[in-house]
Amino acid sequence: MYVRVKENESLVKDMSTSAILNTDHAAVLRHKKRMAEIEKAEQIQNEINTLKNEFGEIKQMLRELLSRGING
């Protein structure tokens, strides 16, 4: 049995489990889309950070090679 939440018409409470459920399917879909966008942005940021680290390692290797070439 479901009972509407007074403060929000799109929410209902399942009386057997006490769970609050959103009946606004469009809002649920918007939330899922937004969460997917956030996850994608986090993945892109992680890839950028990885590339920055790798680029720094390459720069350090080049510095070492150049210093060996000049001094070695």
C-alpha positions as CSV (number, residue, x, y, z in Angstrom):
1,M,0.0,0.0,0.0
2,Y,1.3,3.4,-0.9
3,V,0.5,6.8,0.7
4,R,1.3,10.1,-0.9
5,V,3.9,12.3,0.8
6,K,2.2,15.6,1.7
7,E,5.2,17.8,1.0
8,N,5.7,16.4,-2.5
9,E,3.0,15.0,-4.7
10,S,5.4,13.0,-6.8
11,L,6.6,11.0,-3.8
12,V,4.8,8.0,-2.2
13,K,5.6,6.0,0.9
14,D,5.5,2.2,0.7
15,M,3.9,1.3,4.0
16,S,5.3,-2.2,4.1
17,T,8.9,-1.2,3.7
18,S,8.8,2.5,4.7
19,A,10.6,3.3,1.5
20,I,10.0,6.7,-0.2
21,L,9.4,6.3,-3.9
22,N,9.4,8.9,-6.7
23,T,6.5,8.4,-9.1
24,D,7.7,11.2,-11.4
25,H,9.3,9.1,-14.1
26,A,10.6,12.1,-16.1
27,A,12.4,13.4,-13.0
28,V,13.9,10.0,-12.4
29,L,15.1,9.8,-16.0
30,R,16.6,13.4,-15.7
31,H,18.4,12.4,-12.5
32,K,19.8,9.2,-14.1
33,K,21.0,11.3,-17.1
34,R,22.6,13.9,-14.9
35,M,24.4,11.2,-12.9
36,A,25.7,9.6,-16.1
37,E,27.0,13.0,-17.2
38,I,28.7,13.5,-13.9
39,E,30.3,10.0,-14.1
40,K,31.5,10.8,-17.7
41,A,33.0,14.1,-16.6
42,E,34.8,12.3,-13.7
43,Q,36.2,9.7,-16.2
44,I,37.4,12.5,-18.5
45,Q,39.0,14.3,-15.6
46,N,40.8,11.1,-14.5
47,E,42.1,10.6,-18.1
48,I,43.4,14.2,-18.2
49,N,45.2,13.7,-14.9
50,T,46.7,10.5,-16.2
51,L,47.9,12.2,-19.3
52,K,49.4,15.1,-17.3
53,N,51.3,12.6,-15.1
54,E,52.6,10.7,-18.2
55,F,53.6,13.9,-19.9
56,G,55.5,14.9,-16.8
57,E,57.3,11.6,-16.8
58,I,58.2,12.0,-20.5
59,K,59.6,15.5,-19.8
60,Q,61.7,14.2,-16.9
61,M,63.1,11.4,-19.1
62,L,64.0,13.9,-21.8
63,R,65.7,16.1,-19.3
64,E,67.8,13.1,-18.1
65,L,68.7,12.1,-21.7
66,L,69.7,15.7,-22.6
67,S,71.8,16.1,-19.5
68,R,73.6,12.8,-20.2
69,G,74.1,13.8,-23.8
70,I,75.7,17.1,-22.8
71,N,77.7,15.8,-19.9
72,G,78.2,12.2,-20.9
